């Protein structure tokens, strides 16, 4: 009896020590995260961003604690074309365009040579929406059917954006700024916000419209926004893949500029509402359309997010981003320029923003058996210029689904739950939940598969690729997340159900089922 008691005490002491060690690691990580945010905030030349002057429902949301988070250091030694640089932690060239003056404005940019784009931020920035030509934005889709894309994209007059500057004195020997002078020269914009292949580069046009003005020009602000605010221009706003690039750029802009909380968002475009706004609302503190303000609005702290075409999710489709997914823990222990945990970090951010479970140690899927999620392509009305019909990439999708349903119901080795992923008719939170709970995600090439950004570490991806759409989007995303990826390549758009079942059976057996 004494030996049993002694052994039990030793076990309890061991468990107690293990818990203490786990708590130490957790609080060390949280302290490091908090210290990094405070250090970044110390770079700001004013403290007004801490003031919360709006009603409580306008307060900024805190950043969630996520297992894959690694500090965004802005380390100048981040290697050119390294995975850290490709995935957003390489905006290391700091460019002060308007140094802070006493109680005045300021402006600076961070340039990434790897991505060829800049994140800019400024203090005491005014937006005069009367000098931005575009539709109002935020309307219901049914009310703007047929509206041209050109009407929804902004065109900026000079002075559409202004920043308060000390126009009476220079800085460290620099030439004195004049009232109404452009903040950025054309040469500066060409170098740090290059046109590349983007025909209408709205961010270049926006930055080119910024003028330096005296403090008296800020007397006519209808509203002061005290909290940090992201200014975002979207293009293909109704497409999940392209909107994911906007979400990712907005996220990295927030991290690179060291925001202490999740920012508010202002859409500097005139697009109508879509279901994807549910995720904007979850990820950030609030969102609003630029034209929905009643008059000139002034921001204590404005951040200008790059276009969605200017990040790794889009640029990486050329195939020159040789990065593999790894855990944040492994990279913390053994940094590797060829590995990344940033996409997993962002996927966890999406799940946490919706209040879904984010657990470092969870490797098994919830419930009994394995969920096989079939992501479907459905007809639905996406935007004012859309006819409501989606292009078929799998001509016999229903036949394949029915065959899989029969196979799953007769599978004897374990329970298989075939989930009908009708995403066009599901709330965004439920779409993300279905992705999180899936052991296997299967579907024809289409934007809905972009959700695999939020898949958990052990999820297996099976893409059905038609002969007309052999694009690498989801193979690369799987690689960058470290997910197991399989593909069935079709000559046309018809898939033999038996081929799909055979491939899926092999995957299920490898899962130990």
C-alpha positions as CSV (number, residue, x, y, z in Angstrom):
1,X,0.0,0.0,0.0
2,X,2.9,2.4,0.9
3,X,4.6,1.7,-2.5
4,X,1.3,2.4,-4.3
5,X,0.9,5.7,-2.4
6,X,4.5,6.7,-3.1
7,X,4.1,5.9,-6.8
8,X,0.8,7.9,-6.9
9,X,2.5,10.9,-5.2
10,X,5.4,10.8,-7.7
11,X,2.9,10.8,-10.6
12,X,1.0,13.7,-9.1
13,X,4.2,15.7,-8.6
14,X,5.3,15.0,-12.2
15,X,2.0,16.2,-13.5
16,X,2.1,19.3,-11.3
17,X,5.7,20.1,-12.6
18,X,4.5,19.5,-16.2
19,X,1.6,21.9,-15.7
20,X,3.9,24.5,-14.2
21,X,6.3,24.2,-17.2
22,X,3.3,24.5,-19.7
23,X,2.1,27.7,-17.9
24,X,5.7,29.1,-18.0
25,X,5.8,28.5,-21.8
26,X,2.4,30.0,-22.3
27,X,3.0,33.2,-20.4
28,X,6.5,33.6,-21.8
29,X,5.0,33.5,-25.3
30,X,2.2,35.9,-24.3
31,X,4.7,38.3,-22.7
32,X,7.0,38.1,-25.8
33,X,4.0,38.9,-28.0
34,X,2.9,41.8,-25.8
35,X,6.4,43.2,-25.5
36,X,6.7,43.1,-29.3
37,X,3.5,45.0,-29.7
38,X,4.5,47.6,-27.1
39,X,7.9,48.0,-28.9
40,X,6.1,48.6,-32.2
41,X,3.7,51.0,-30.6
42,X,6.6,53.0,-29.1
43,X,7.6,53.8,-32.7
44,X,4.4,55.8,-33.1
45,X,5.2,59.5,-32.6
46,X,1.9,60.2,-30.8
47,X,-0.3,58.5,-28.2
48,X,-3.8,59.5,-29.5
49,X,-4.3,56.0,-31.0
50,X,-4.9,54.7,-27.5
51,X,-7.9,57.0,-26.9
52,X,-11.2,55.3,-27.4
53,X,-13.7,58.2,-28.0
54,X,-16.4,56.3,-29.8
55,X,-19.3,54.4,-28.2
56,X,-18.4,51.0,-26.8
57,X,-19.5,49.1,-29.9
58,X,-16.8,50.9,-31.9
59,X,-14.0,49.8,-29.5
60,X,-11.2,47.8,-31.1
61,X,-11.1,44.0,-30.8
62,X,-8.1,42.4,-29.1
63,X,-5.8,40.1,-31.1
64,X,-6.7,36.4,-30.2
65,X,-4.0,34.1,-28.9
66,X,-3.2,31.6,-31.7
67,X,-0.8,28.7,-31.5
68,X,1.1,29.5,-34.8
69,X,1.8,33.1,-34.0
70,X,5.4,34.2,-34.4
71,X,6.6,37.8,-33.7
72,X,6.5,40.2,-36.7
73,X,10.0,41.6,-36.0
74,X,10.6,43.8,-39.1
75,X,14.1,42.3,-38.8
76,X,16.3,44.1,-41.4
77,X,18.2,40.8,-41.8
78,X,15.2,38.9,-43.2
79,X,16.6,37.4,-46.4
80,X,15.6,38.6,-49.8
81,X,13.1,36.0,-51.3
82,X,13.2,34.0,-48.1
83,X,9.9,32.5,-46.9
84,X,9.5,35.1,-44.2
85,X,9.9,37.8,-46.8
86,X,7.4,36.2,-49.2
87,X,4.8,35.7,-46.5
88,X,5.0,39.3,-45.3
89,X,7.7,39.8,-42.7
90,X,10.1,41.4,-45.1
91,X,8.8,45.0,-45.3
92,X,12.1,46.1,-43.8
93,X,13.0,49.2,-45.9
94,X,11.7,52.1,-43.8
95,X,11.0,55.3,-45.6
96,X,10.1,58.5,-43.7
97,X,8.3,60.8,-46.0
98,X,7.0,63.2,-43.3
99,X,8.7,63.0,-39.9
100,X,6.6,63.8,-36.9
101,X,6.3,67.4,-35.9
102,X,5.0,68.6,-32.5
103,X,1.2,67.8,-32.5
104,X,1.4,67.4,-36.2
105,X,1.0,64.6,-38.7
106,X,3.6,62.1,-40.0
107,X,3.9,59.6,-42.8
108,X,6.1,56.6,-43.6
109,X,6.2,53.5,-45.7
110,X,7.7,50.0,-45.4
111,X,8.9,48.5,-48.6
112,X,9.4,44.8,-49.4
113,X,11.9,44.1,-52.1
114,X,10.7,40.5,-52.3
115,X,7.1,41.4,-52.9
116,X,7.7,44.7,-54.7
117,X,5.1,46.6,-52.7
118,X,4.8,48.9,-49.7
119,X,2.7,49.2,-46.6
120,X,2.2,52.9,-45.7
121,X,0.9,54.6,-42.6
122,X,0.3,58.1,-41.4
123,X,-1.0,60.3,-38.5
124,X,-3.5,63.1,-38.9
125,X,-4.7,62.0,-42.3
126,X,-7.8,63.5,-43.9
127,X,-10.0,61.8,-46.5
128,X,-12.3,64.0,-48.5
129,X,-14.7,61.6,-50.1
130,X,-16.2,64.3,-52.3
131,X,-12.9,64.2,-54.2
132,X,-13.1,60.4,-54.8
133,X,-15.2,59.5,-57.9
134,X,-17.0,56.2,-57.5
135,X,-20.3,54.7,-56.6
136,X,-21.5,54.9,-53.0
137,X,-20.8,51.2,-52.2
138,X,-22.4,49.0,-49.6
139,X,-25.7,48.6,-51.5
140,X,-27.7,45.4,-51.8
141,X,-26.7,43.5,-54.9
142,X,-30.3,43.4,-56.2
143,X,-30.4,47.2,-56.3
144,X,-27.3,47.7,-58.5
145,X,-27.6,45.0,-61.1
146,X,-25.8,45.9,-64.3
147,X,-23.6,48.5,-62.7
148,X,-20.2,48.7,-64.5
149,X,-17.0,47.7,-62.7
150,X,-15.5,51.1,-63.7
151,X,-18.1,52.9,-61.6
152,X,-17.1,50.9,-58.5
153,X,-13.4,51.6,-58.7
154,X,-12.1,54.9,-57.3
155,X,-10.7,57.8,-59.2
156,X,-8.9,60.4,-57.0
157,X,-8.7,64.2,-57.4
158,X,-5.6,66.0,-56.0
159,X,-6.1,66.4,-52.3
160,X,-8.6,63.5,-51.9
161,X,-6.2,62.6,-49.1
162,X,-4.3,65.1,-47.0
163,X,-1.8,64.8,-44.2
164,X,-1.0,67.6,-41.7
165,X,2.6,68.7,-42.0
166,X,4.8,71.4,-40.6
167,X,5.2,73.5,-43.7
168,X,7.2,76.2,-41.9
169,X,10.4,74.3,-41.3
170,X,12.5,71.5,-42.7
171,X,13.8,68.4,-41.0
172,X,17.5,67.5,-40.6
173,X,18.5,69.6,-43.5
174,X,15.7,68.6,-45.8
175,X,14.0,71.1,-48.1
176,X,11.1,72.8,-46.5
177,X,7.7,71.4,-47.4
178,X,5.3,73.7,-49.1
179,X,1.5,74.0,-48.5
180,X,-0.4,71.8,-50.9
181,X,2.8,69.9,-52.0
182,X,2.5,66.3,-53.1
183,X,3.6,64.0,-50.3
184,X,5.1,61.5,-52.8
185,X,6.9,62.2,-56.0
186,X,6.2,60.2,-59.1
187,X,9.7,58.8,-58.9
188,X,9.1,57.6,-55.4
189,X,5.8,55.9,-56.3
190,X,7.4,54.2,-59.3
191,X,10.1,52.8,-57.2
192,X,8.2,51.7,-54.1
193,X,4.7,51.2,-55.4
194,X,5.4,49.9,-58.9
195,X,2.7,49.5,-61.5
196,X,3.7,46.0,-62.5
197,X,1.0,44.3,-64.5
198,X,-1.9,46.1,-62.8
199,X,-3.7,48.2,-65.4
200,X,-5.6,50.4,-62.9
201,X,-3.4,50.6,-59.7
202,X,-5.7,52.4,-57.3
203,X,-3.2,52.4,-54.5
204,X,-0.7,54.3,-56.6
205,X,-3.4,56.8,-57.5
206,X,-4.5,57.2,-53.9
207,X,-0.9,57.8,-52.6
208,X,-0.3,60.2,-55.5
209,X,-3.4,62.3,-54.4
210,X,-2.0,62.9,-50.9
211,X,-1.2,66.6,-50.3
212,X,0.6,68.2,-47.3
213,X,-1.5,70.8,-45.6
214,X,-1.4,73.1,-42.6
215,X,-3.3,72.3,-39.4
216,X,-6.1,74.8,-40.2
217,X,-7.2,72.5,-43.1
218,X,-8.3,69.9,-40.5
219,X,-10.9,72.3,-39.0
220,X,-13.6,71.0,-41.4
221,X,-13.5,67.3,-40.4
222,X,-17.0,66.0,-39.9
223,X,-15.6,63.2,-37.8
224,X,-12.3,62.2,-36.2
225,X,-11.6,58.4,-36.1
226,X,-9.4,57.9,-33.1
227,X,-8.6,54.2,-33.5
228,X,-6.1,52.8,-36.1
229,X,-7.9,52.3,-39.4
230,X,-7.0,50.3,-42.5
231,X,-7.8,51.8,-45.9
232,X,-8.4,49.0,-48.4
233,X,-9.2,49.0,-52.1
234,X,-10.7,45.7,-53.4
235,X,-11.0,44.5,-57.0
236,X,-12.5,41.0,-57.3
237,X,-14.4,41.4,-54.0
238,X,-17.0,38.7,-54.6
239,X,-14.4,35.9,-55.3
240,X,-13.2,34.0,-52.2
241,X,-9.6,33.5,-53.6
242,X,-9.1,37.2,-54.4
243,X,-10.8,38.3,-51.2
244,X,-8.5,36.0,-49.2
245,X,-5.6,38.0,-50.7
246,X,-7.2,41.2,-49.4
247,X,-7.7,39.7,-46.0
248,X,-4.2,38.5,-45.8
249,X,-2.7,41.9,-46.9
250,X,-4.9,43.6,-44.3
251,X,-3.7,41.2,-41.6
252,X,0.0,41.6,-42.5
253,X,-0.4,45.4,-42.7
254,X,-1.7,45.3,-39.2
255,X,1.2,43.2,-37.9
256,X,3.9,45.1,-39.8
257,X,2.8,48.4,-38.3
258,X,2.5,46.9,-34.9
259,X,-1.1,47.7,-34.1
260,X,-2.0,46.9,-30.5
261,X,-5.5,45.8,-31.4
262,X,-7.4,44.7,-34.5
263,X,-7.9,47.8,-36.7
264,X,-11.1,49.2,-38.2
265,X,-11.4,49.0,-42.0
266,X,-12.6,51.6,-44.6
267,X,-13.3,50.3,-48.1
268,X,-12.1,52.9,-50.6
269,X,-14.2,51.4,-53.3
270,X,-17.8,51.4,-54.4
271,X,-18.7,47.7,-54.4
272,X,-22.0,46.4,-53.2
273,X,-22.3,44.1,-50.2
274,X,-21.5,40.3,-50.4
275,X,-21.5,37.4,-48.1
276,X,-17.7,37.7,-47.7
277,X,-18.2,40.8,-45.5
278,X,-19.1,38.4,-42.7
279,X,-15.4,37.6,-42.6
280,X,-14.3,41.2,-42.8
281,X,-16.5,41.8,-39.8
282,X,-15.1,38.9,-37.9
283,X,-11.4,39.5,-38.6
284,X,-11.4,43.3,-37.9
285,X,-13.0,45.7,-35.4
286,X,-15.5,47.1,-37.9
287,X,-15.8,48.1,-41.6
288,X,-17.3,51.0,-43.5
289,X,-17.4,52.3,-47.0
290,X,-15.6,55.6,-47.7
291,X,-18.6,57.2,-49.5
292,X,-20.8,56.3,-46.5
293,X,-19.2,59.1,-44.4
294,X,-21.2,62.3,-44.5
295,X,-18.2,64.5,-45.3
296,X,-14.4,64.8,-44.7
297,X,-13.2,62.3,-42.1
298,X,-9.9,62.6,-40.3
299,X,-7.9,59.6,-39.0
300,X,-5.4,59.8,-36.1
301,X,-3.7,56.7,-37.6
302,X,-4.4,55.5,-41.1
303,X,-2.7,52.4,-42.6
304,X,-2.8,51.9,-46.4
305,X,-2.9,48.2,-47.3
306,X,-1.4,46.9,-50.6
307,X,-3.6,45.6,-53.3
308,X,-4.5,41.9,-53.2
309,X,-2.5,41.2,-56.3
310,X,0.7,42.2,-54.4
311,X,1.1,39.3,-52.0
312,X,2.4,35.7,-52.0
313,X,-1.0,34.1,-52.6
314,X,-1.3,35.8,-56.0
315,X,2.3,36.3,-57.0
316,X,3.2,32.8,-55.9
317,X,1.1,31.3,-58.6
318,X,4.1,31.7,-61.0
319,X,5.7,28.8,-59.1
320,X,8.8,30.5,-57.8
321,X,7.9,30.5,-54.1
322,X,9.7,27.4,-52.9
323,X,8.4,27.3,-49.3
324,X,7.0,24.5,-47.3
325,X,4.7,24.6,-44.3
326,X,6.1,24.0,-40.8
327,X,4.9,24.5,-37.2
328,X,5.6,27.7,-35.5
329,X,7.2,25.7,-32.6
330,X,9.7,24.0,-35.0
331,X,10.6,27.3,-36.7
332,X,11.1,29.0,-33.3
333,X,13.5,26.3,-32.4
334,X,15.1,25.9,-35.8
335,X,14.6,28.9,-38.2
336,X,14.6,27.9,-41.8
337,X,14.4,30.2,-44.8
338,X,12.7,27.5,-46.8
339,X,9.8,27.0,-44.4
340,X,6.9,29.1,-43.1
341,X,4.2,29.0,-40.5
342,X,2.6,32.3,-41.6
343,X,-0.3,30.9,-43.6
344,X,-1.2,28.6,-40.8
345,X,-1.0,31.6,-38.4
346,X,-3.5,33.4,-40.7
347,X,-5.8,30.4,-41.0
348,X,-5.9,30.2,-37.2
349,X,-6.6,33.9,-37.1
350,X,-9.7,33.3,-39.2
351,X,-10.9,30.5,-37.1
352,X,-10.3,32.4,-33.8
353,X,-12.1,35.5,-35.2
354,X,-15.2,33.4,-35.7
355,X,-14.9,31.9,-32.2
356,X,-13.9,28.5,-33.4
357,X,-11.5,26.2,-31.5
358,X,-7.8,26.8,-32.1
359,X,-5.8,24.2,-30.2
360,X,-2.1,23.5,-30.7
361,X,-2.4,19.8,-29.7
362,X,-5.6,18.8,-31.5
363,X,-4.7,16.3,-34.2
364,X,-7.9,14.2,-34.3
365,X,-11.1,15.5,-35.9
366,X,-14.1,16.0,-33.6
367,X,-16.8,13.5,-33.3
368,X,-16.8,9.9,-34.4
369,X,-15.2,8.8,-37.6
370,X,-13.9,11.0,-40.4
371,X,-15.6,13.9,-42.1
372,X,-15.1,14.0,-45.8
373,X,-16.1,17.5,-47.0
374,X,-17.1,17.7,-50.7
375,X,-16.9,21.4,-51.7
376,X,-19.6,22.0,-54.3
377,X,-19.8,24.5,-57.1
378,X,-23.3,26.1,-57.1
379,X,-25.1,28.6,-59.2
380,X,-25.6,31.9,-57.4
381,X,-25.6,35.6,-58.1
382,X,-22.1,36.9,-57.2
383,X,-21.9,40.6,-58.3
384,X,-23.8,43.1,-60.6
385,X,-22.2,41.8,-63.7
386,X,-22.7,38.1,-63.0
387,X,-25.5,36.1,-64.7
388,X,-25.9,33.7,-61.7
389,X,-24.4,30.7,-63.4
390,X,-21.0,29.3,-62.4
391,X,-18.7,27.7,-64.9
392,X,-18.7,23.9,-64.6
393,X,-15.3,22.4,-63.8
394,X,-16.8,18.9,-63.0
395,X,-19.7,18.2,-65.4
396,X,-21.0,15.2,-63.4
397,X,-20.5,16.6,-59.9
398,X,-23.9,15.3,-58.6
399,X,-23.1,11.8,-59.9
400,X,-19.7,11.9,-58.2
401,X,-21.3,13.1,-54.9
402,X,-24.1,10.4,-55.0
403,X,-21.5,7.7,-55.7
404,X,-19.4,8.9,-52.7
405,X,-22.5,9.0,-50.5
406,X,-23.2,5.4,-51.4
407,X,-19.6,4.4,-50.8
408,X,-19.4,6.2,-47.4
409,X,-22.6,4.6,-46.1
410,X,-21.3,1.1,-47.0
411,X,-17.7,1.6,-45.7
412,X,-17.2,-0.9,-42.9
413,X,-13.7,-0.2,-41.5
414,X,-14.8,3.0,-39.8
415,X,-17.5,5.7,-39.9
416,X,-17.3,8.1,-42.9
417,X,-19.4,11.3,-42.8
418,X,-19.7,12.8,-46.3
419,X,-20.5,16.5,-45.8
420,X,-22.3,18.3,-48.6
421,X,-20.3,21.6,-48.8
422,X,-23.0,23.9,-50.3
423,X,-20.9,26.9,-49.4
424,X,-22.9,29.4,-51.5
425,X,-25.8,28.9,-49.1
426,X,-23.9,28.7,-45.8
427,X,-22.8,31.4,-43.5
428,X,-19.1,32.1,-43.6
429,X,-18.6,30.9,-40.0
430,X,-20.3,27.5,-40.9
431,X,-18.0,27.3,-44.0
432,X,-14.9,27.7,-41.9
433,X,-16.3,25.3,-39.3
434,X,-16.8,22.6,-42.0
435,X,-13.2,23.1,-43.2
436,X,-11.9,22.9,-39.6
437,X,-13.8,19.6,-38.9
438,X,-12.8,17.9,-42.1
439,X,-10.3,15.0,-42.3
440,X,-10.4,15.1,-46.1
441,X,-11.5,18.0,-48.3
442,X,-12.4,17.1,-51.9
443,X,-13.7,19.3,-54.7
444,X,-13.3,20.5,-58.2
445,X,-10.9,23.5,-58.8
446,X,-12.8,26.6,-57.7
447,X,-12.5,29.5,-55.3
448,X,-14.3,27.7,-52.5
449,X,-11.2,25.5,-52.0
450,X,-9.3,28.7,-50.8
451,X,-10.8,27.9,-47.4
452,X,-8.1,25.3,-47.0
453,X,-6.1,28.2,-45.5
454,X,-8.1,27.5,-42.4
455,X,-7.7,23.7,-42.5
456,X,-6.0,21.9,-39.5
457,X,-2.6,20.3,-39.7
458,X,-3.7,16.7,-40.5
459,X,-6.2,17.5,-43.2
460,X,-5.8,15.9,-46.6
461,X,-6.7,17.7,-49.8
462,X,-8.0,16.0,-52.9
463,X,-8.6,18.3,-55.9
464,X,-10.3,17.2,-59.1
465,X,-8.7,19.2,-61.8
466,X,-10.3,19.5,-65.2
467,X,-8.4,19.8,-68.5
468,X,-9.4,23.5,-68.9
469,X,-8.4,24.6,-65.3
470,X,-5.0,23.2,-64.5
471,X,-4.0,26.0,-62.2
472,X,-1.8,25.5,-59.1
473,X,-3.6,27.6,-56.5
474,X,-4.6,24.9,-54.1
475,X,-1.6,22.7,-54.6
476,X,0.6,25.6,-53.6
477,X,-1.6,26.6,-50.6
478,X,-1.4,23.0,-49.4
479,X,2.4,23.0,-49.8
480,X,2.7,26.4,-47.9
481,X,0.6,25.0,-45.1
482,X,2.3,21.6,-45.0
483,X,-0.9,19.7,-45.9
484,X,-1.0,16.4,-47.8
485,X,-2.2,17.1,-51.3
486,X,-3.6,14.8,-54.0
487,X,-5.0,15.5,-57.5
488,X,-7.1,13.7,-60.0
489,X,-6.4,15.1,-63.5
490,X,-9.1,14.9,-66.1
491,X,-8.8,15.1,-69.8
492,X,-12.1,17.1,-69.9
493,X,-14.6,17.8,-67.2
494,X,-16.0,14.3,-66.6
495,X,-14.7,12.3,-63.7
496,X,-15.3,8.5,-63.4
497,X,-16.9,8.0,-59.9
498,X,-14.9,4.8,-59.5
499,X,-11.6,6.7,-60.0
500,X,-12.6,9.2,-57.3
501,X,-13.7,6.5,-54.9
502,X,-10.4,4.6,-55.4
503,X,-8.4,7.7,-54.7
504,X,-10.4,8.6,-51.6
505,X,-10.3,5.0,-50.3
506,X,-6.5,5.1,-50.5
507,X,-6.4,8.3,-48.5
508,X,-8.8,7.0,-45.9
509,X,-6.8,3.8,-45.4
510,X,-3.6,6.0,-44.9
511,X,-5.5,7.8,-42.1
512,X,-5.7,4.4,-40.4
513,X,-9.3,3.7,-41.3
